[in-house]
Amino acid sequence: MDSALWKTMVEYSADGFAYQKLVCDENDRPCDYEFIALNPAYESLTNLKADKVIGRRATEVLPGGYFQDFNWVSFFARVALQQISDEHIYYSPSLSRWFHIRAYSPQKYYFFTQVRDITSEMEKLEEQETINTAFNDVIFVLNEEYEFINIYAADDCYLFMPREEIIGKNIHEIVDGELAAEFVEAFARAFDSGQKQRVEYKLPLSGAQWWYEAEIMFRQGLLNEKKYIVVARDYSEKKRILRRSEKNLKDAHAIARMGSWDLDLATDHLSWSEGIYKIFEVNPENFAASYEAFLEFIHPDDRDLVDQAYKESVKNKTPYEITHRLLMPDGRVKWVNEIGRTDYDLQGRPLRSYGTVQDITNLKRAEQSIYEEKERLRVTLRSIGDAVITTDKFGAITDINTVAEKLTGWAAADACGRPLQEVFHIVHGVTREACEDPVQCVLQSGEICELDSETMLITKDGREVHIADSAAPIRNDDGDILGVILVFRDFSEEKQKQERIAYLSYHDSLTGLYNRRFFEEQLDRLDTPRNYPLTIIVGDVNGLKLTNDAFGHLIGDDLLKQAAAILQEACRADDIIARWGGDEFVILLPNASQEDAKRIIKRIKNAMDQIELVPINLSISFGSHSKVTPEADILDILKSAEDDMYKNKLLESQKVVGEIIAKIVDTLHVAAPREKLHAQRVAQLCSLTGKAMGFSQEKIKQLETTGYMHDVGKISIPGSILSKSGELTEEEWREIKRHPEVGYRILSSYNETADIAGFVLAHHERVDGSGYPKGLKGPDIPLEAKILGVADTFAAMTGEGHYKKPVPAEDAAAELKAKAGTQLDSDVVQVFVEKVLNMVN
């Protein structure tokens, strides 16, 4: 507050001014107010001194009666919170003055109080009101000896006896002793408190059924004489109405499961209404209500809290409200809500406590059910895999689950209460523009809103996360929107998968080139005159199947990837390069002639010649054709390019295959030198056997080649097995037994070795049918394979093995004879032992 303004406005004013501040409890409910500043006139009018009250609360410095006559806290709270002005006429019993009090607020929680003494005006008004009242009521004036000194009545017929029989007599002479005593007590209370007192009585005549209400006031005259004013009015109809009201109140209490209590602190007498007896389930006829008995009904865990709440209320002169449990004799627990307050005399001594008790067990059960439901919902939100954020209808966050904490980087304690945009910062992943607020979308439309698939969440620490989400309204039973629930999840991995799927739908996963589907779409799209001549190049990798069989698919895959890289390097940026099939590539060249295609093919072949691949070199056969007029069918152009490629492949592939086979043999023999020695030995023995059996020179040469190439299939067997020095495992033997089939596939792919491929395939077959890979028997096994089998067996026994020493030729010959007719062919063994061994020796 501006001190200069205060001084200018109120320091020298004849009216009292106070500057005060509203005080609220922990639930932000107004409960008191505090003095900040007073002017001299306020001190004079109220007898409150600035040095005694500034910085203190009103309940600490003002008498209890001040708050009982009028709810000043509520009055000032309305002014201070709504920043309005209001006024009230107040009579102070302690000061015997009437005041006009006006309050107004310059800012929230603060207010001025302007006080003006209007006692003289009110006395004149009271006299006038007394006269006006006399037309309807009877007014008796008594002195301090309780003698009637005057009567005001519009008509003496309202009096219960002639006026002259009343004036001058003591009240004990007019009414019976019990009623007179009640009046005297009321006079004393009016004198002590300065407040109006009320007495309800029947007309003091025998058999009278009319009820009257007397309002008693104490006044001190100008000469300090004491007098009592008694205003009596017919109360009969009001009494009947009141009785009906009491019944209605009783019924209302029963419906609300409520009862009232009243404790006389002077006598410790506690009275309960019928409703409390029902709540406590006791019979009023055999139960004596008392504060101690009341405490016995309270649950042991709550007893001290209730006792403390009541005692502090009495001590601090403040109302109290507490919810606690009752423990019934059979062990049941009830919940009640108790409200109470206490009246005090002018000296601040407690006189009477009173209040209500309401059974709220059903409400507590409902609250517990709601709590459990909310807890289940909370646990559900915490445990589900999606992130969840809830907001109120203004877009402020009310809850955030664990997944949302991890995704956003915001802890729930920090996020709750903040606007959604601070925590849920989203942008478009492509344009980088801010996305529409999903909560505002829901609040405006009342419908479920989903985010764009490119939405990206910017986390608290700046990370970017692709998310998918939707927001939905939270409604009450009336359909009103209470807030919004936002459910979202990390879409990054799924986004990558979708992009990968989209990529693979048009790309070859191995080479990264376009796939056949994309090429066919582009073929239709680019087949327009503006792109003529439109040329297609088709290429086929030579020896890919042979490479896969011999060296494995990893080497074959490397060959394809290297081919793709060379094609991309040699072609133009706008050319469409695709993998057409397993070993075929196709290139679509808009605005390119046959000469352009030839130049590109030449660049590709030159690039392949510069690349040295291990273990084989790359070779591709090409063909091309161009569409130059709209009438030509583009599919015919494609087929012509394929036909051209196949023609070239017939000329080129066999040379390449031969080179590959030679490379296979060299690779095998370099990796396993003993295999080379064995191959040479078997070739020699096959050649000698052919001579011994009278074969032609051409057939002998074929047998020699078969012997040298018979184990070429071992190129597919891991080197660790071929070079193993110990005995082979069962699994390793299975690998070894694959080599005849692999050798067959290698040799059959080359025209010059195709004739011997079948001999190599059968060289481990046995005449008794126990051999492999097909289990052929004697007549079904080619003679060349039988010769190869004997030569291979003898060479294996007499040569250096992986895990055995060589045996002498004589012993090996004996072993051949032993196997004749079962494993080996008897005729071939006889020729080999009788003739070939002599040649070898």
Buried (B, 14 or more C-beta within 10 A) or exposed (E): EEEEEBEEBBEEBEBBBBBBBBBBEEEEEBBBBBBBBBBBBBBEBBEBEBEEBBEEBBBEBBBBBBBBEBEBBEBBBBBBBEBEEBEEEBBBBBBEBBBBBBBBBEEEBBBBBBBBBBBEEBEEEBEEEBEEBBEEBBBBBBBEEBBBBBBBBEEEEBBBEEEEEBBEEEBBEBBEEEBBEBBEEBBEBBBBBBBBBEBEBBBBEEEEEBBBBBBBBBBEEEEEEBBBBBBBBBBBEBBEEBEEEEEEBBEEBEEEBBBBBEBEBEEEEBEBBEBBBBBBBBEEEEEEBEBEEBEEBBBEEBBEBBBEBBEEBBEEBBEBEBBBBBBEEEEEEBBBBBBBBBBBBBEEEBBEBBBBBBBBBEBBEEEEEEEEEEEEEEEEBBEBEBBBBBBBBEBBBBBBBBBBBEBBBBEBEBBBEBBBEBBBBBBBBEEEEEBEBBBBBBBEEEEEBEBBEBBBBBBBEEEEBBBBBBBBBBEEEEEEBEBBBBBBBBBBEEBEEEEEEEEEEBBBEEBBBBBBEBBBEBBEEBBEEEBBBBBBBBBBBBBBBBBBBBBEEEBBBBBBBBBBBBBBEBBEEEBBBBBBEEBBBBBBBBBBBBEBBBEBBEBBBEBBEEEEEEBBBBBBBBBBBBBBEEEBEBEEBBBBBBEBBEEBBEEBBBEBBBBBBEBBBEBBBEBBEBBBBBBBBBBBBBBBBBBBBEBEEEBBEBBBBBBBBBBBBBBBBEEEBBEBEEEBEEEBEEBBBBBBBBBBBBBBBBEEBEBBBBBBBBBBBBBBBEBBBBEBBBEEBBBBBBBBBBBBBBBBBBBEBBEEEBBEBEEBBEBBBEBBEEBBBBEBBEBBBEBBBEEBE
